[in-house]
Amino acid sequence: MNIKKVFVDANVIIDMFDKSRENCIIANRIMNYCVDREIELYTSCDLVTTVYYVLSKKGKKKALEDVKAASDIFELIPFTNEDLNGAIYLMEKDKNFKDLEDTLQYVLAKKAECDLILTNDKRFYSPDIKTFSTKQFLNEI
């Protein structure tokens, strides 16, 4: 698998830090694999607050530590009005884009020229960037 840039969805980042989640070990193995091979890891700046919100339910201090650790691993992709409008345009033109957050993540993954989107969201639509769940990714490496 020749991958240089991976966009990581919020659910995978949450899996990394929440030991009670089913995919925690898998997510951490994948992140270690990517870091060891200098694969660039990206996520959206707006997902950071989602990750914090979910993780803070088990403790705010630990959630802040986890978000800090994530900021050392992931390159945050900022988004502009143009990116948001691009996501809205896609949703208006293609009925397969059903969720604004996912569509924006797709737009940002394209902006960063990612080769792959890593997500455990089975409904994540990406017409031209390959998507893998963490289990699929693990089976490929």
C-alpha positions as CSV (number, residue, x, y, z in Angstrom):
1,M,0.0,0.0,0.0
2,N,1.6,3.2,-1.2
3,I,0.0,5.9,1.0
4,K,1.7,9.2,1.9
5,K,-1.2,11.2,3.4
6,V,-4.1,10.0,5.5
7,F,-7.1,12.0,6.6
8,V,-8.3,10.7,10.0
9,D,-12.0,11.1,11.0
10,A,-13.0,12.0,14.5
11,N,-14.3,8.5,15.4
12,V,-10.8,7.0,14.8
13,I,-9.1,9.7,16.9
14,I,-11.6,9.1,19.7
15,D,-10.9,5.4,19.4
16,M,-7.2,6.1,20.0
17,F,-7.8,7.7,23.4
18,D,-10.9,5.9,24.8
19,K,-9.7,2.5,26.0
20,S,-13.2,1.3,26.5
21,R,-13.9,1.5,22.7
22,E,-13.8,-1.6,20.6
23,N,-11.3,-0.2,18.1
24,C,-8.8,1.4,20.6
25,I,-6.0,-1.1,20.1
26,I,-6.4,-1.2,16.3
27,A,-6.5,2.6,16.0
28,N,-3.3,2.9,18.0
29,R,-1.5,0.2,16.0
30,I,-2.4,2.1,12.8
31,M,-1.2,5.5,14.2
32,N,2.1,3.9,15.3
33,Y,2.4,2.3,11.8
34,C,1.8,5.6,10.1
35,V,4.2,7.6,12.3
36,D,6.9,4.9,12.0
37,R,6.6,5.1,8.2
38,E,6.4,8.9,8.1
39,I,2.9,8.8,6.6
40,E,1.4,12.3,7.1
41,L,-1.7,12.3,9.3
42,Y,-4.4,15.0,8.8
43,T,-7.6,15.9,10.4
44,S,-10.0,18.9,10.3
45,C,-9.6,21.7,12.8
46,D,-13.4,21.5,13.6
47,L,-13.1,17.8,14.6
48,V,-10.8,18.7,17.5
49,T,-13.8,20.1,19.4
50,T,-15.8,17.1,18.6
51,V,-13.1,14.8,19.9
52,Y,-12.7,16.9,23.1
53,Y,-16.5,16.9,23.7
54,V,-16.8,13.2,23.4
55,L,-13.7,12.4,25.5
56,S,-14.5,15.0,28.2
57,K,-17.5,13.0,29.2
58,K,-15.0,10.7,30.9
59,G,-12.9,13.6,32.4
60,K,-12.0,17.0,31.1
61,K,-8.4,17.0,32.2
62,K,-7.6,13.7,30.4
63,A,-9.6,15.0,27.4
64,L,-7.3,18.1,27.2
65,E,-4.2,15.9,27.5
66,D,-5.6,13.7,24.7
67,V,-6.3,16.6,22.4
68,K,-2.8,17.9,23.1
69,A,-1.3,14.5,22.2
70,A,-3.4,14.5,19.0
71,S,-2.1,17.9,18.1
72,D,1.4,16.4,18.1
73,I,0.4,13.6,15.7
74,F,-2.0,15.3,13.3
75,E,-1.7,18.2,11.0
76,L,-4.9,20.3,11.4
77,I,-6.5,21.4,8.2
78,P,-8.2,24.8,8.6
79,F,-11.3,25.5,6.5
80,T,-12.5,28.7,4.8
81,N,-15.9,29.9,3.6
82,E,-14.8,28.6,0.2
83,D,-14.4,25.1,1.6
84,L,-17.7,25.3,3.3
85,N,-19.4,26.5,0.2
86,G,-17.7,23.7,-1.8
87,A,-19.2,21.2,0.6
88,I,-22.7,22.7,0.3
89,Y,-22.4,22.7,-3.5
90,L,-21.5,19.0,-3.5
91,M,-24.5,18.3,-1.3
92,E,-26.8,20.2,-3.6
93,K,-25.4,18.5,-6.8
94,D,-24.8,14.9,-5.6
95,K,-27.4,13.1,-3.5
96,N,-24.7,10.7,-2.2
97,F,-23.3,13.5,0.0
98,K,-25.9,13.4,2.8
99,D,-24.0,14.8,5.8
100,L,-22.5,18.3,5.9
101,E,-19.7,17.3,8.4
102,D,-18.6,14.3,6.3
103,T,-18.8,16.3,3.1
104,L,-16.7,19.0,4.6
105,Q,-14.1,16.4,5.8
106,Y,-14.1,15.0,2.2
107,V,-13.4,18.6,0.8
108,L,-10.6,19.1,3.3
109,A,-9.0,15.7,2.6
110,K,-9.0,16.7,-1.1
111,K,-7.5,20.1,-0.2
112,A,-4.7,18.3,1.6
113,E,-4.3,15.9,-1.2
114,C,-4.8,12.9,1.0
115,D,-4.6,9.4,-0.5
116,L,-7.0,7.8,2.0
117,I,-9.7,8.7,4.5
118,L,-9.6,6.6,7.6
119,T,-13.1,6.4,9.2
120,N,-15.3,3.9,11.0
121,D,-18.4,5.7,9.6
122,K,-19.8,3.1,7.2
123,R,-21.9,5.9,5.5
124,F,-18.9,8.2,4.8
125,Y,-19.1,9.0,1.0
126,S,-16.0,9.6,-0.9
127,P,-16.2,9.2,-4.7
128,D,-12.5,9.5,-5.5
129,I,-10.5,9.2,-2.3
130,K,-10.3,5.6,-1.0
131,T,-11.9,5.1,2.5
132,F,-10.9,2.4,4.9
133,S,-12.2,1.5,8.3
134,T,-9.5,0.8,10.9
135,K,-10.1,-3.0,10.5
136,Q,-9.7,-2.7,6.7
137,F,-6.5,-0.6,7.0
138,L,-5.1,-3.1,9.5
139,N,-5.8,-6.0,7.0
140,E,-3.9,-4.1,4.3
141,I,-0.7,-3.5,6.2
